Amino acid sequence: MCVLFTLIFNFVVFTFHVQSDRHHLLYVYTALTQPDGFSGPVFSAVGLYDDRQISHYSNEEETWKRDCLDAEIWRDTKEPDDSRDWFINLVNTLANCTSSTCDGLHTLQRRVGCEVDRRLDGSVVNVNAFEEYRYDGEDFIAFNVSTLQWMEKSTKAKETKMKWNNQRLRGQVLKTDLKNCMDWISTFNDSIITPPVLHMFTSGAPHDQSELILTCLATGFYPKHIEMKITLNNITLQPFSSTGVRPNDNQTFQTGTRVKIHRDEKQSYECHVLHSGQTFTSSWGKYDNINSQKLILSAKLL
């Protein structure tokens, strides 16, 4: 199971309201100088896809380790090329460290990767690639993919900007890597989709014996972006309440919505869910009341 690091740093007669969700493939590096008496980690790096860790740098083995996902996903995917030693040397240079001492604790953080905004039907709305650095918690320098130029975010970055902008090959390599990053997102996204399982059940209304609360529960899905509605005769009903999207304990998610219905209702209700470009439907009728109480047990988080 992947583990997240903590870092310093509807055609079915009805339609859904079209929204977009954002996916990112991101690598985060952190390097620290080592003043006298400090024994913390000097270097750490982690790869993240959306909200889950996919890889990390092992200082012991001096290589990237893939933490999750099928090996086939990695066939055309690789972590950024810049080495651990290059990154540590950079923070030491910025901190004016000598070969043996550093004046105080300093941090350098790097974020490199891309973001893709996609509608729930899978179409791409917008893409954005980035590489940016922070030094001692402040913005330092960032790469502009369109101009292939580094932009200073701090007066301390002027010298670094001039040096890196003279390294034309580095700029071209970065542009290629960041473009590939956007392609990799589609690979990751298509490989780790887990569809939702739908349940519909009723419970008593707290203040009106003539009413029931009809719940639709979607659970076990990934990624987390989802739309849900309950309909009667293809008309969307106003929710009584909604849980929002909540995490399960296996890196999947659940969500639920409730509507009020009459206790003697004999018509069939439907729950419609849009997830990762696919529509899922479940129905509930009067005969389903028999099993409702059993299913309530699977919705404790609601």
Secondary structure, DSSP 8 states (H G I E B T S, - for coil): ------------S------EEEEEEEEEEEEE---TT--S-SEEEEEEETTEEEEEEETTTTEEEE-SS-GGGGTT----S--HHHHHHHHHHHTT--SS--SS--EEEEEEEEEEEEETTS-EEEEEEEEEEEETTEEEEEEETTTTEEEESSGGGHHHHHHHHT-HHHHHHHHHHHHHHHHHHHHHHHHS-B--EEEEEEEE-SS-TTEEEEEEEEEEEBSS--EEEEEETTEE---SEE---EE-TTS-EEEEEEEEEETT--S-EEEEEEETTEEEEEEE-GGGHHHHHHHHGGGTT-
